[in-house]
Amino acid sequence: MRVWAGGAIAFLLAVPALAVPMNTANPFNAKLLQLRLADRQGALGRAIVDDGQRCGRLTTSAYRGPYGNLGMWVARCKPGGDYAVFTGPDGSVQVRPCADLKGLKLPECGKID
């Protein structure tokens, strides 16, 4: 599990928000939901790389919904593959390859377009 440093959180707070309903149970994830697409892709791609995974270019991402108190995102990297990115309310981020989720008894990524 990675915890984003203060610089990443400052970036999220500085980026202009779109009109998206806030999820007060996970304010960090709510900030991700408010980012413009390019900024969100950059943040998710950086989280994947910071976790030691391979992500040449993040081509697609989607919010799958809450999982407990975490937000679940799916992302496709070329090269790199498909990943689930779980965001915690404290700014923590957990990245798992989609292929590993069933064995870990986590929700599966589903189709990533």
N, C-alpha and C positions, 0 to 999 in steps of 0.2 A: 504494500500500500504506500502511496506517495502522498505527501501533504504539500500543496502548492505553497511556494514562498510568498512573502508579502508583495513582491513585485507583480506576480501574476494576479493576485487579488486586486491590487491597485489598478492594474490594466482593466480588469473586469468592471470595476467601479467607474472608471473614466470613460468607457465607451458609451456613446449614446444608446438609449434603450428604445426598443419598439414596443408597441402596445400589446403586451402579452400578460395574461392574468398571473399574479404573483402566487407562489406556493410558499406560504410562510413556514411550513414544516421543514423546508429545505431551502433557505435563502440563497445558498450558493448555486444550487441548481436553477432557481428562479432567475438568477442573473444570467446564466448560460442561455436560458430560454429567451431572454430579452435581447441578446446580441444579434447583430446583423449576421447573415449567413457566413460571409467570408471571415468575420471575426470568430464566430463559433467554430468553424472548420479549423481555423488556426489554433484555437485553444484546445480542441479535442486532439488534433494531430500532435501538438506539443506534449499533451499528457501521455499519449501513446509512446512517443519517442523517449520521454523522460522515464517511462517505466521500463525501458530497455527493449522495447519491441521495435520492429521494423515498419516504418511508414514513410515511403518516398514522397507520396502526395496523397492527401486525403481527398477522395473523389466524391464520397457520399456519406451523409450522416443523418440519423433520425432519432428523435426522442421516443422511447418505447413506453415511458411512464414510470411511476414510482415502484420501487422494490424495497419494502420496509421504509426506512427513513432515507434511502438513497434514491437518486435519480438514475435511470438506466438509459444509456445512449448506445446506439450501434454505429459503427463506422467502417468504411471500406478504404483501405490504403492500397495504392498501386505504385511500386511493389510493396508487399507486406501482408495483405490478407484482410480478413474481417475480424473486428474486435468488438467486445462489449466494454463500455466505459461506465463505471458506477461512480457517481459523485455524492459525497457526503456533505451534510450541512455545515461541517467545520472546514470545508475546502479540501478535504482529502479526496483522492481519486484512486480507484482500483481498476486496472485494465486486465482483461482476460481475452485470449483468443476465443472466438465463437465456437470453434471445434471442441474446446475444453469444458464448455458450460454444462452440458448434460451430465458428464462425469462428476462435476462439482455440485450437482443438484441445484443449479441456478437456472433462472429463466433463459430459454434459448433465444438467440438473436432473431430468428425468423428470416424472412426474405429482406435483403438489403438491395434496394434499387439504385 
